[in-house]
Amino acid sequence: MSKSSSDNDHPIAQNLTRRTVLSRSAAVAAALPIVGLAGCVPPNNGQFGNQFGQNQFNNQFGDPSQIQNGQVGLFVNLTNQLRFDPQHATINRGQTVVWRNISQVVHTVTFDPRLARDRRHVILPRGVQPFTTGDVVPGQSVNFQFTVPGEYRYFCIPHERQNMVGSIRVVV
């Protein structure tokens, strides 16, 4: 098959050699796994924050920078291993727990059995209303002051199936 003069006149055809085509193909092939993983890190305004809204978050949870000295009873890290660390803890009534998302994915801190796949993942003391943070994006912290003694069990909505469940015991 012979080339027509129009094939050789095209600027792209003039610069394409077998080596160029192979090197560009290799670069595209190398980038495919990275593009495929892009969906594994939900965006900052992911489905969970939109589903539960920010009103409940703002009413229940506060800005950790506003906590008085001595009120923080516990820091809990939300990890890349899809765990609350520590997973179980005890604090005194009136103390605040600060959850810090040190991972690269969005998490939630959810104390609402209606949102759980397994209702056993949520326990609240009598009289405490269910609540959730909505999205806690990487680098963000949220806090909650526990004023009612008892056992609290909570979970992360997007990672509940991976058993991302924690508990806090509040004592008098």
N, C-alpha and C positions, 0 to 999 in steps of 0.2 A: 504494500500500500504506500503510495507516495503522498508526501505532504503538499498541501497547496500553499501558495505564497501567503495566503491570509493566516494560516496556522503559525508560520514563522514570524509574522509581523506583530502578533499579539504580545504585549509586554510580559505577561505571565509566562507564556510558552517559551519565550526566549531565555528566561532565567531558571526554568525547571530542568534539573538534571535528575538522574535516578537517585543520586546521593541526597539531593535536596528533598525529594519526595519521601525517601525513607526516613530521613532525620525529622522531618515535620510530622510524619505519621507516628514515629516513636514518641515525640513530645505530646501529641494528642492522646496516645494510649496511656502514657504515664499520668496524664492529668485526669483521666476518667475516674480512678478510684477516689480522688479528692473531691470531684464534683459529686460522686455518688454518696459521699459521707456528709455533704453539706446539709442534707435533710435531717441528720442525726442531732443537730444542735438547734432546738426550736428558737424562733426569733423572740426578741424581747416582748413583743405583744402577741404571745402565742395563744392558742385556743383556750388554755385554762384560765388566763386572766380575763379574757373576753367573756368566757362562760359565766364566771362568778362575779365579775364587775369589781370596781375599786371601792364602792361605797362601804361594803362590809369590811374590806381591808383597812380603810381609813378609820372606821369606827372602832375596830377591835385592836388593831396593831399600831404601834407607834414607831417613831424615828429613834433608833438606838442612841443618837447623839443627845437626846433630851432626857436620858435616864440620870437620876441623881446618884452620886457616889454611894456605894454600899447597897444599892437596890438590886444590882445584878447578882443573881444566884447561880447562873449557869450560862455558858456559851455552848451552843450546839452547832457543829459544822454539818452542812449538807454537802456530800462528797461525790466525786466522780465514780466511786465504787457503789453508788446508789444506796447510801447508808446515812443515817443520822448518827453523828459521833459526838458525845456518847449516845448509845441507843436507849439506855435506861438511866434515870437519875432521880434524886430526891432533893427538893428545895424546901425552904420555909415559906409559909403563907406570907404574902406581900412582896415576895421577891419576883424579879423579872428574869425571863429567859430570853436570850438573844440568839436567834438562828442566823448563821452566816453562810451564804452560798459561796463556798470556796471552789466549786466545781466549774465545769465548762458547759453545763446544761441547766435548763430551767427546772426548778423544783417547786413544790408547794408544801405548806405545813397545814394539814387539814384535820380538824376536829369535828367532822360532820358525817355521821353514819349514812345519811342519804346519798352521799357522794362516793361511798366506798363500795367496791366490788364485794368485799367480805366485811360485813358489819362488825365482826369481832375485832377489826382493826381500829375501832373507835370506842373508847370508854370515857364518859364524862360524869363528874359528880352530879348528884341530884340537884336540879335547879339551874345548872349551867347550860346556856344556850349553845348549840353547835356553831362553829365558826371556821373560816379558812382564810389564808393569806391571799389567794390567787397566786399568780406567778411571782416567784422570787428568782430574779434573773442573776446570772453569774456576777459576783462582786457585791450584790445587794445583801443587806441585813434587815431583819424585822424582829420585833420584840413583842412580848406579851407579859403583863403583870398578872400573876396568879393570886387571887384573893380568896378563893374558895378551896378549902382543904379537900383532899381526896386523890383518887387515881385518874390520870388523864392518859389515854392512848390515842395516838395520832398517826397519820400516814402521808405519803406523797402521792398525789393523784397520778401523775404520769408513770410512777415507778412502783405502784402498789403491787403489781404482779411479780416484781423482783424482790418483794418483801421489804420495801423501804417503810418500816414501821418503827415508831419510838414510843416511849412512855415517860411520864413525869409523875412522881408522887409528891404531893404537896402536904406538908405536915404543919401542925400548929406550933 
